[in-house]
Amino acid sequence: MVNAAIERFLAYYVDPTHPLDYAVLISGPWGSGKTHLIKKFLGGTGAKPLYVSLYGMTSVSQIEEEFYRQLHPILSHPGMKLAGAVTKGLLKGAFKIDLNGDGKDDGTVSPSIPDLDLRTGLDDPRGRLLVFDDLERCRIPVGEVLGFINSYVEHEKLKAIIVANETKVMEGDDTYLEVKEKLIGQTLEVLPETEAAFTSFLALISDQQTRRFLEAHADVVLAVHAEGGRGNLRTLKHAMWDFEKLSRHFEQRHWDAPASMAKVLKGVLAVSMERRAGKMTEADLTRLVGSTFHRIFRKEATGQTTAADEIDARYKQIDFDDIVLPTGVIAGMLFRGDVDGDAIRAGLDASSDFLQPSEQPLWHRAHLTFFEDDDEADTVAMQVEEVFAARTVKDRGELMHLFGIRLWFSTLGLIDRDRQQVVDEGMTYIAALEEAGNVAEIDRNSFDRDNSFFQTRVIDEATPEYRTLANAYGEASQRLRRSKYLSIAHELLRQLPDEPDDVLLDMVVNNVRSAPYWDQPVLAALPPEYFVERVLGWPPKIQSRALEILHGRHELRHGDMLSTERAWVTRVEEILIAALPDQRPMSRERLRAAIARNLTPLRPDLGLDVSAIGPGLEKEDLR
């Protein structure tokens, strides 16, 4: 009704019989449908508009050039839309134009360019209407651009409509309200026509099952948008598309549970709108979904409200602990454009909506006890203790969740252990796993970290007690990794003669792929004498490549992670220098140059001048 009233006023305003001497402002939030409304109105009126988007414009001359382009019979042709740079200032002489690519001249731009007259082509000059869109995105000072518009309204007696998010205009210029008073006689506030927009957006959904589901749950979509859409219809359109990206991978068994799919819909719409509004990072998402009581405890401890807390409070109808899809799946789609159908289906199937209670992992059931009755909590606590005592849990993620759960249960009094006892028993558990060879090597590139597994944050993850256990497991994993250094180094040496590029990409930070050993001193596990023996036995090009790899690996000096290997490199250099006198002349010179180029810069305090080593230098001179 409000927008219909706006259109009625605009019809009155543009009527040539009404000699009004002011401009009209159409205001509303970004994405509220302002541009759609004005273009719809212009399509149904007899006014002769010149429509200009001010987005990115830096001078009023650019506005004049756009007017000229639209008024010129040749430059306004649809075939010239990509020729926006052909402006009045560039038309130095006559030239012919082929608009449709048929090889024939379709017109000529005359070198005698008339002065810009916005009444060109009008029977009644009062019928000219100027429309200026995107005022808040204009880079011309607001006072200057409004003064420019005023010159046409006041002196040329033309009518002008300005389309803008007035709130953003005021934020960017303190003088706006003063200038506005001289030009704008009527401000009209657009309200988002959400239902009409939803209907039009529905037609853009190509997956038929998704479209039917959205249509049947229109009330859900509109309600979520009302809570968090901030009046922006574009965020609604993109949120519906985001849901479709995921839903086109649902199986029929998932669609057969509409209540569960409605929870997915609400969750995806909300986080999509927050992401597109710039209000949510990936870290915020992980704190939001599946972490309600974790946030409650944190807020009580710190007294601080996080972005995740604010989002949760905004969407009162959504339980972010129960949106069915895992956080990792949603984060992959929103932040990396990763839509993995297998992961989507597996995530749904692993949720409590599709698993029977007996099929749910124990750690997950323990998390859910926050929302269960005391009998269920006692039962789960007893099962946690039985499993922990039997030491049947070997998966790192499950074990970390059990550590956090036991600390939580200890605090609540659900188990007969204080927090220090929980830590001591956890340390014993880790030691037993390490002794049995069941500690996992931590994948440093994985999404899960010490405080998040299976897209769910560990309870009590911020406490010193949990960090003690997580660090102990990390140290055990490091010991496991170090125990493999020697075999890794031997394998790299085996590969180097035939695949030097692969060895380089494995050992040196690069833009091609992840280098798994870039920060691990694997070579230091080899005796330096053995490495030198291998180098001296390789062909000349491979010798050079081997030393180049050492140089590339150590030249950036990534902290102290390779400090032990740097000492090893120094020793390798010393042994190679000592071996130079035994080499034949060409090999000696080539190896000397390779050492000077690749190894000596890594040790600038080296007292030896390798460039002086020549045929007459004996081993004794190197001591």
Secondary structure, DSSP 8 states (H G I E B T S, - for coil): -HHHHHHHHHHHHH-TTS---SEEEEE--TTSSHHHHHHHHHHTS--EEEEEE-TT--SHHHHHHHHHHHHSTTTTSGGGTT-TT--GGG--S-EEE-SSSSSS--EEE-SS-----TTTT-SSGGGEEEEEE-GGG--S-HHHHHHHHHIIIIIS--EEEEEE-HHHHHHH-TTHHHHHHHHEEEEEE----HHHHHHHHHTT---HHHHHHHHHTHHHHHHHHHHHSTT-HHHHHHHHHHHHHHHTT--HHHHT-HHHHHHHHHHHHHHHHHHHTT---HHHHHHHTT-HHHHHHHHHHH----HHHHHHHH-TT--TT--SS-HHHHHHHHHH----HHHHHHHHHTSTTTS-GGGS-HHHHHHHGGGS-HHHHHHHHHHHHHHHHHT----HHHHHHHHHHHHHHHHHTSSS--HHHHHHHHHHHHHHHHHTT------TTSS-BTTEETTEE-TTTTSHHHHHHHHHHHHHHHHHHHHTHHHHHHHHHHHTTT-HHHHHHHHS--SSS--TTTTS-GGGGS-HHHHHHHHHHS-HHHHHHHHHHHHHHHTT--TTTTHHHHHHHHHHHHHHHHHGGGS-HHHHHHHHHHHHHHTGGG-TT----GGG--TT--GGGG-
